[in-house]
Amino acid sequence: MGDKSGDGYQKIDRYNETVIENIAGNYKHILTAIGEDANREGLLKTPERVAKALQFLTHGYDLDAAEILRSAMFKEDYSQMVIVKDIEVYSMCEHHMLPFFGKAHIAYIPNGHIVGLSKLPRVVDVFARRLQVQERLTNEIRDCIQNTLNPAGVAIVMECRHMCMSMRGIQKQNSVTTTSAFTGEFENDKTRSEFLRLITADLT
């Protein structure tokens, strides 16, 4: 695994060799089970590559999202809505272990503390880099921000495409799943409507 930096964010550039060996061994059996020759040239290193990819795609289990937020919390007398939108989301469905991906839009209303803006996308990544369902992912991000920053309210909307719908099953390739979660002031219709208007507005 990669080293932890001071902000609690971990970049994977080294791997747990025991985990890699175990996963790769199983994937060699999987290749054989689906009718492939696991010993042919093009597949010789595939089990190891898949194992490293899986370790990266699930490295969120080793990270503490609340620690990431606490590493960049600052006292500030600001009480208006803070929005970070179009945060890229890449995760894996826990039902079929196929990818889902899209964007998250997050807002919070400070209540004595603000947080470094780069930390919100990192919190998304911590929870997305686990086996997930979109509904739980949405709630986990909301709850982490609410419980750590204690803001006056948190809002999150997530829009994702699921490969388990596009590549298999109903095979509807343009389907988008939208989930949302709100706390505090965002449970008020007026505040929530302002948030939804701002994340859909083109301000450029």
N, C-alpha and C positions, 0 to 999 in steps of 0.2 A: 504494500500500500504506500501511497505518497505521504509525505510529511504533512502534519497539520500546521497551518500558518496561524498567526496570532489572532485572526478573526474567526477561527473555528472552521474554516473552509478547507476541505481536503481535495487536492488534485491527485487523481490516480495516475501515476507514472511508473509505479512498480507494483508487483503483484505477489500475492501469497502463493508460493509455489506448491504447497500441499493442496490448497484448494484447486489450483489450476490442474494439477495432476489428477485429482479425483474427478473433476468435471470432465476433463478431456477423455479419461478412460471410459466414462459412461457414454460420451458422445461417439466414441469409436463403435460401441455396441449399437447405438442408435442408427448410425450410418449403415451398418450391416443389416439391421432389422428392416430398414426401408428398401433393401435390395441393392445397395451400393457396395462397391469394393473399397473398403476403408484403406486398403494398401495401395491403391493406384496413385500415381504421382500427384494429381491435382488435389487429392484429399488427404495426403499424408500429414499435413500440418493443420488441417481444418479443425480437428478436435481441440487443439491448443488455442487456435484463433478464437473459436467459439467460447471457450472457457474464459479467455481474457476479456472478450466482449461482454459476457455475462457478468463477470466480476465488476467491470466498469459500470454497466447498466444498473447494477443493484448496490452500488457502493453507498447509497443513502442510508443503509442500515447502520453504517459505522459513523454517521455524522449526527450532531446535535443541533437542530435548527434553532432552538432557543438560545444556545450559546452563541451562535452566529449573530443573532439579533442583539444580544446583550453586549457583544464586543463593539458595537457602534451605536449605542444609545446615548443621546445627549439631552440635557435639560434645555428646554426651549419654550418660550411663551408664544406658541403658535397654535391656533385652534381651528384652522380651516382645513378643508379636505386636501389630502395628499394622494395623488394617483400615480401609479406606475402601470402603464398599459402595454399590451403586445409583448408580454414576457413569453418567450418560447418555452414550450412544454414538450418533453420527450419522456414517455414512460412505457411500461409493459403491463398489459392486461394479465391479471392473475389467473384468469379462467383458461386462456389458451396460450399464454406467454407470447403473444404477438404485440407489436408496438401500437400505441396510440399517441397522437401528437397534435399540437395546436398552439393556442395562446391563452394566457391568463391575464386578467385585468384586476389589479388590486388597489384598494383605497383604504385609508384609515384617517381618522380625525384625532390628532394628538390631544393628549390630556396631561401635559407637563413634560412629555418626552417625544423626541423625534428619533428616527433611525436613519443611518446612512442608506441612501437609495439603492445602492448595489446589493444590499443585504436581502431585499425582498425577492429578487430573482433567485438568489442563492437558497432562500428558504423553499421556494418552489422546487428547486432542483433536488434538495435533500429528500423531500417526500416523493417526488416523481421518480427518483432513482431507487425505487423499490417496486416489488410486484404490487399492482394497485387496481382499484376500480376508480373511475373518475369521480364518483360521488364522494367516496371517502377521501380521496386526494384533495378535493375542494374543501371539505370540512377540516382536514388536518392543517392545511395552510391557514385557514381562518382562525382556528383555535390557538395555534402557535402564536400568531401575531397578537390576538386578543389577550392571551394569558401572559405573554412576556412584556408587551408594551403597555398593557392596560389602557388602551385608547378609549375615546368616547364612542367609537364604533369602528367596525371593520366590514368591508365589502369585497367580495371576490366573484368574478364571473369567469368561467372557463369554457372554451370552445375547442373541441377536439374531434379529429377523425380517427376511427378505430379500424385497424387492419383486420380484426376478427369479423367486422361487418363487410369490409371491402374485398378481402381476399377469399373468404369462406362464408358459409352461412347464406345470408340473403344476397350477398355480393352487390350491395348498393354503394357505388364508389363515391358518390357525392354527398353522402349523409354526414351531417355534423351534429354532435351531441353537445348540448349546452347545459352546464350546471351552475348554480349560484348559491352563495351563502352570505348571510348578513348578521351583524350584531349591533346592539346599541342604537346610535342615532340613525343607522341605515335601515332600521326597521320602520322608520318614519317614511311614509310614501314620498314626501317632497324631497327629502335628502336622497333617498334611493333613486328617484327619478332623475335628479341632477347628476348623480354618478353614472347612470346608464346613458344619459345624454352626452356626457363628456367622453365616455369611452368609445362612443360611436361617431363623435364629431371629428371632422378633419380640420385641425387647427393650423395646418401648415400653409 
